């Protein structure tokens, strides 16, 4: 009997291996599978970087590529106190620094690398608009190395922590989750195509999330403070971090001490990063004013958020002053964040924290002041962290995040990598990876979602092949914006409802234990 049972178990295992397309990747362990996926992800990034970038060959101001190169030029050739100050040697109207000091330090380090191999690419004044082949190669290498050194290790740290406290799950689920995070098409297109360094701030944020999940709150505060000091858009996640950590602190033996420790770490990190600008209020305010460009208006281009979408009917910029719009956006952002924050303060949990990150990021994307198309990367990050629990949510937000950036990527001539990375994402996503796939497939086959996907495909084709009417030159952009906004609203409501459902589950579990 025992021998027959043993044969049956072995047979079941062999059948499972035959049915599992990820088995060949994970049978050596999670670390080995991570390295394999990471190498492939790096090769994909290299392939994307072979295509054009923002503002390529488009003087006089070019685009984001030139902005990043110019910051290296400024930080290398001027004293640190002059980096954010308008002068004859630092014309702030030509891509002046508008990110926190950690971005400036990063630009300085990358500038040293460029100056060592190609000094002409970062020389003061004469390097403006520099687009030599070797210079572009070095610039692309700085993004690739930043990704490999910051984002990749953070993902590995998150995966180890996230799956450590769970029941023994399938290794294939972990490999699928790693692939989904490292091969995110939106991040690769923006950082390695369009050209930015979002991988650094997002990597620091993922590291902070992993630290929270492993109960290393002081490390989490340090890492998230660094993320805030690299890109101010990391504040999209601040309400979730605050509410979750505060909710945990007030349940401990000495709440005031716990909150004070976290506050000291945050203040200490900010003081360290801002140290060169703390010698005078004028220097401090000169940097701070660069981080909040209210003069640009409440939105730019055709971003799929509330203010830009509703401007089709309500002309916000004409009807309200900038000061009024600042107050409106602040009130709307805070009020939509509040339910998620309250839930985490009342019943903090790791799963609720991840949903809170998504809800907080959605609130800022929808209602905050001066949102760009690229800001959708922030809600997309927690959605990818929740990929195994919410596969359909991840797929839907990824599709419409890509679509919302489609006009921008068309201007950058990145249509080919856009199509290729979308296809790669679909391929990886639909590789079987667990019980959730079967559950969400029924949802995807619904009439509404199929119709929406068809509309999106048609709009892609129309945007590329047809010209809009002369009277409405941005008609197609407006239609894309409205469609994407509608989907983001639905996903935001769904995510908030899921977070509050966690609270009810927690209380039900407590009641069962009491009984």
VENBEL-V470076 format. One record per backbone hydrogen bond with DSSP energy under -1.0 kcal/mol. CO is the residue of the C=O (numbers start at 1). NH is the residue of the N-H. Records with the same first field share a line. If there is no record, write none. Layout:
CO=NH ; NH
This chain:
1=5
2=6
3=7
4=8
5=9
6=10
7=11
8=12
9=13
10=14
11=15
12=16
13=17
14=18
15=19
20=23
22=25 ; 26
23=27
26=29
29=33
30=34
31=35
32=36
33=37
34=38
35=39
36=40
37=41
38=42
39=43
40=44
41=45
42=46
43=47
44=48
45=49
48=51
53=56
55=58
58=62
63=67
64=68
65=69
66=70
67=71
68=72
69=73
70=74
71=75
72=76
73=77
74=78
79=82
90=87
91=94
92=96
100=103 ; 104
101=105
102=106
103=107
104=108
105=109
106=110
107=111
108=112
109=113
110=114
111=115
112=116
113=117
114=118
118=121
119=122
123=127
124=126
125=128
127=130
132=136
133=137
134=138
135=139
136=140
137=141
138=142
139=143
140=144
141=145
142=146
143=147
144=148
145=149
146=150
147=152
150=154
151=155
152=156
153=157
154=158
155=159
156=160
157=161
158=162
159=163
170=174
171=175
172=176
173=177
174=178
175=179
176=180
177=181
178=182
179=183
184=188
185=189
186=190
187=191
188=192
189=194
190=195
194=54
197=200
198=202
199=203
200=204
201=205
202=206
203=207
204=208
205=209
206=210
207=211
208=212
209=213
210=214
211=216
212=215
216=220
217=221
218=222
219=223
220=224
221=225
222=226
223=227
224=228
225=229
227=231
229=102
231=234
232=235
233=236
234=237
237=241
238=242
239=243
240=244
241=245
242=246
243=247
244=248
245=249
246=250
249=252
254=258
255=259
256=260
257=261
258=262
259=263
260=264
261=265
262=266
263=267
264=268
265=269
266=270
267=271
268=272
269=273
270=274
274=277
275=278
280=284
281=285
282=286
283=287
284=288
285=289
292=294
293=296
294=297
298=370
303=305
305=309
306=310
309=312
310=313 ; 314
314=316
315=319
316=320
321=325
322=326
323=327
324=328
325=329
326=330
327=331
328=332
329=333
330=334
331=335
332=336
333=337
334=338
337=341
338=342
339=343
340=344
341=345
342=346
343=347
349=353
350=354
351=355
352=356
353=357
354=358
355=359
356=360
357=361
358=362
359=363
360=364
361=365
362=366
363=367
364=368
366=306
372=375
373=376
374=377
375=378
376=380
377=381
379=383
380=384
381=385
382=386
384=387
386=390
390=394
391=395
392=396
393=397
394=398
395=399
396=400
397=401
398=402
399=403
400=404
401=405
403=406
405=409
406=410
407=411
408=412
409=414
410=413
414=418
415=419
416=420
417=421
418=422
419=423
420=424
421=425
422=426
423=427
424=428
425=429
426=430
428=431
435=439
436=440
437=441
440=444
441=445
443=446
446=450
447=451
448=452
449=453
450=454
451=455
452=456
453=457
454=458
455=459
456=460
457=461
458=462
459=463
460=464
461=465
462=466
472=475
474=478
475=479
476=480
477=481
478=482
479=483
480=484
481=485
482=486
483=487
484=488
485=489
486=490
487=491
488=492
489=493
490=494
491=495
492=496
493=497
494=498
495=499
496=500
497=501
498=502
500=504
501=505
502=506
503=507
504=508
505=509
506=510
507=511
508=512
509=513
510=514
511=515
